[in-house]
Amino acid sequence: MTITAIFIMISACSMLVLMGMVSIYNQLIKHQQMSKEAFAGMDVFLKKRYDLIPMLVSVTKGARDYEANVLKEIVELRSQGLNGNLSVGDLGKNELKLSDRISQLLVLVENYPEIKANQSFKQLHESLVKVEDDISKARRYYNATVRHYLTYKQQFPNVIIASMFHFPMIEYFAVDDSTERNAPTVSL
């Protein structure tokens, strides 16, 4: 073998390694962006729910003191969620509390037939149910994209490229407390 042939082989191997690295880097970027886009989609549904909350509060304002405390807590949790300074994990915890308080309020409404019979409340309830369903679907999609990204990022040799370029970990939108895993029950 001549020096030229060795140089060509080394160059070809180097090009293959470089092309592999570029491909892995591009895939990491793609998966990371898909996770960001999935979170943004979920965020749209969270904002829709946040927009429904003031209407829920105004329709149920006539309730007594206990219900007023639930309304106050709902408004506070909404404000925390809209703040935008929460991590994905903290936002998930806030959303679980908010869902729980909304469910409590809907159960409490059963004690007030005049609210329950209100056409605005009925429409609002239907909208909330749809938004909650959309949020649930968006959470599943977001978590699937995060799982795909993290799996790809942690496979060999991808993990080397990911650590070289400091690709971050992404949090799942998950429930930490096992008691919070139980679905709330609402009957109207």
QUISUL-V336208 format. One record per residue. N is the residue number from 0. RES is the residue in one small letter. PHI is phi in radians with two decimals (none if undefined). Layout:
n:N res:RES phi:PHI
n:N res:RES phi:PHI
This chain:
n:0 res:m phi:none
n:1 res:t phi:-1.64
n:2 res:i phi:-1.11
n:3 res:t phi:-1.12
n:4 res:a phi:-1.13
n:5 res:i phi:-1.13
n:6 res:f phi:-1.08
n:7 res:i phi:-1.13
n:8 res:m phi:-1.15
n:9 res:i phi:-1.12
n:10 res:s phi:-1.11
n:11 res:a phi:-1.12
n:12 res:c phi:-1.11
n:13 res:s phi:-1.08
n:14 res:m phi:-1.13
n:15 res:l phi:-1.11
n:16 res:v phi:-1.09
n:17 res:l phi:-1.10
n:18 res:m phi:-1.12
n:19 res:g phi:-1.10
n:20 res:m phi:-1.10
n:21 res:v phi:-1.10
n:22 res:s phi:-1.09
n:23 res:i phi:-1.09
n:24 res:y phi:-1.01
n:25 res:n phi:-1.11
n:26 res:q phi:-1.16
n:27 res:l phi:-1.08
n:28 res:i phi:-1.07
n:29 res:k phi:-1.04
n:30 res:h phi:-1.16
n:31 res:q phi:-1.11
n:32 res:q phi:-1.17
n:33 res:m phi:-1.10
n:34 res:s phi:-1.15
n:35 res:k phi:-1.11
n:36 res:e phi:-1.16
n:37 res:a phi:-1.13
n:38 res:f phi:-1.14
n:39 res:a phi:-1.08
n:40 res:g phi:-1.12
n:41 res:m phi:-1.16
n:42 res:d phi:-1.07
n:43 res:v phi:-1.05
n:44 res:f phi:-1.21
n:45 res:l phi:-1.09
n:46 res:k phi:-1.15
n:47 res:k phi:-1.05
n:48 res:r phi:-1.14
n:49 res:y phi:-1.03
n:50 res:d phi:-1.24
n:51 res:l phi:-1.34
n:52 res:i phi:-1.07
n:53 res:p phi:-1.02
n:54 res:m phi:-1.18
n:55 res:l phi:-1.06
n:56 res:v phi:-1.09
n:57 res:s phi:-1.18
n:58 res:v phi:-1.22
n:59 res:t phi:-1.80
n:60 res:k phi:-1.02
n:61 res:g phi:-1.26
n:62 res:a phi:-1.26
n:63 res:r phi:-1.39
n:64 res:d phi:-1.02
n:65 res:y phi:-1.05
n:66 res:e phi:-1.15
n:67 res:a phi:-1.08
n:68 res:n phi:-1.14
n:69 res:v phi:-1.12
n:70 res:l phi:-1.05
n:71 res:k phi:-1.08
n:72 res:e phi:-1.14
n:73 res:i phi:-1.06
n:74 res:v phi:-1.11
n:75 res:e phi:-1.12
n:76 res:l phi:-1.14
n:77 res:r phi:-1.07
n:78 res:s phi:-1.08
n:79 res:q phi:-1.10
n:80 res:g phi:-1.18
n:81 res:l phi:-1.30
n:82 res:n phi:-0.95
n:83 res:g phi:1.46
n:84 res:n phi:-1.70
n:85 res:l phi:-1.56
n:86 res:s phi:-1.24
n:87 res:v phi:-1.03
n:88 res:g phi:-1.12
n:89 res:d phi:-1.17
n:90 res:l phi:-1.10
n:91 res:g phi:-1.06
n:92 res:k phi:-1.11
n:93 res:n phi:-1.09
n:94 res:e phi:-1.15
n:95 res:l phi:-1.14
n:96 res:k phi:-1.10
n:97 res:l phi:-1.10
n:98 res:s phi:-1.05
n:99 res:d phi:-1.11
n:100 res:r phi:-1.19
n:101 res:i phi:-1.13
n:102 res:s phi:-1.08
n:103 res:q phi:-1.04
n:104 res:l phi:-1.12
n:105 res:l phi:-1.13
n:106 res:v phi:-1.21
n:107 res:l phi:-1.12
n:108 res:v phi:-1.09
n:109 res:e phi:-1.03
n:110 res:n phi:-1.35
n:111 res:y phi:-2.19
n:112 res:p phi:-1.00
n:113 res:e phi:-1.17
n:114 res:i phi:-1.34
n:115 res:k phi:-1.05
n:116 res:a phi:-1.45
n:117 res:n phi:-1.12
n:118 res:q phi:-1.08
n:119 res:s phi:-1.08
n:120 res:f phi:-1.13
n:121 res:k phi:-1.06
n:122 res:q phi:-1.15
n:123 res:l phi:-1.10
n:124 res:h phi:-1.06
n:125 res:e phi:-1.07
n:126 res:s phi:-1.12
n:127 res:l phi:-1.11
n:128 res:v phi:-1.08
n:129 res:k phi:-1.13
n:130 res:v phi:-1.13
n:131 res:e phi:-1.06
n:132 res:d phi:-1.12
n:133 res:d phi:-1.11
n:134 res:i phi:-1.10
n:135 res:s phi:-1.05
n:136 res:k phi:-1.12
n:137 res:a phi:-1.15
n:138 res:r phi:-1.08
n:139 res:r phi:-1.09
n:140 res:y phi:-1.13
n:141 res:y phi:-1.03
n:142 res:n phi:-1.10
n:143 res:a phi:-1.16
n:144 res:t phi:-1.20
n:145 res:v phi:-1.13
n:146 res:r phi:-1.04
n:147 res:h phi:-1.09
n:148 res:y phi:-1.07
n:149 res:l phi:-1.14
n:150 res:t phi:-1.12
n:151 res:y phi:-1.08
n:152 res:k phi:-1.11
n:153 res:q phi:-1.64
n:154 res:q phi:-1.41
n:155 res:f phi:-1.48
n:156 res:p phi:-1.60
n:157 res:n phi:-1.01
n:158 res:v phi:-1.04
n:159 res:i phi:-1.17
n:160 res:i phi:-1.13
n:161 res:a phi:-1.07
n:162 res:s phi:-1.30
n:163 res:m phi:-1.09
n:164 res:f phi:-1.79
n:165 res:h phi:0.97
n:166 res:f phi:-1.22
n:167 res:p phi:-1.37
n:168 res:m phi:-1.34
n:169 res:i phi:-2.10
n:170 res:e phi:-1.39
n:171 res:y phi:-1.32
n:172 res:f phi:-1.61
n:173 res:a phi:-2.24
n:174 res:v phi:-1.66
n:175 res:d phi:-1.59
n:176 res:d phi:-1.57
n:177 res:s phi:-1.12
n:178 res:t phi:-1.24
n:179 res:e phi:-1.40
n:180 res:r phi:-1.29
n:181 res:n phi:-1.23
n:182 res:a phi:-1.24
n:183 res:p phi:-1.22
n:184 res:t phi:-1.90
n:185 res:v phi:-2.32
n:186 res:s phi:-2.27
n:187 res:l phi:-2.08
